[in-house]
Amino acid sequence: MIDRRTALAGVVTMFGAGLFAPIARAAGAAQASRVPVISDGPPSTAVFTPDQRALVTALSERIIPTTDTPGAIAAGVPMFIEKLLADWGVPDDRKPILAGLDAVEARSLKDYKVSAAKATPEQQDALLTLAMNGQIAGGKDFFEAMRQMVITGYYTSEIGITQEREYLPVPGEYNGAFPYSQVNKVYSA
């Protein structure tokens, strides 16, 4: 069975040179050791305020929502993000995330008169789009780092590895005529 350490080591190739620094540090440690680098449990120190934590939770679920498979919340992505920033991030790594959360919150209050964590999913999608397009102060840096952390947290979780994808340590037989219509999942190894 694949574990988070093994999956995390493979993340480097997914994002390449633009990998967010705390993910790169954790992935490097995962490649160098056989012990889990991001274990279950709370972060070593709180990074977010309760309001920021609620917003990270809401935005994580908008990036990878629950569909026919569990979404980011079910996979524990919000806790993963805070743990990653607490245990593998330095203060400069946290600045664009915290500033981005504050900017998204301010924009939500301005545009929708409601906290971003309590905004509708459509409003949250609009806020993420504004951040992605750089229409919120520091939005591009925030969005790219947030997206990477959500994807990494999800696809290194048990849910991401076993329910969204199907882990096959040995790919099995080759069938060059396999009908594409019968492909159910993307396989990772």
NORQUI-V656162 format. One line per field, one symbol per residue. burial: I if it has 16 or more other C-alpha atoms within 10 Angstrom, else O. A space follows every 50 residues. Layout:
BEGIN
burial=???
END
This chain:
BEGIN
burial=OIOIIIIIIIIIOOOOOOIIIIIIIIIOIIIOOOOOIIOOOOIOOOIIOO OIIIIIIIIIIIIIIOOOOIIIIIIIIIIIIIIIIIIIIOOOIIOIIIII IIIIIIIIOOOOOOIIIOIOOOIIOOIIIIIIOOOIIIIIIIIIIIIIII IIIIIIIIIIIIOIIIIOOOOOOOOOOOOOOOOOOOOOO
END
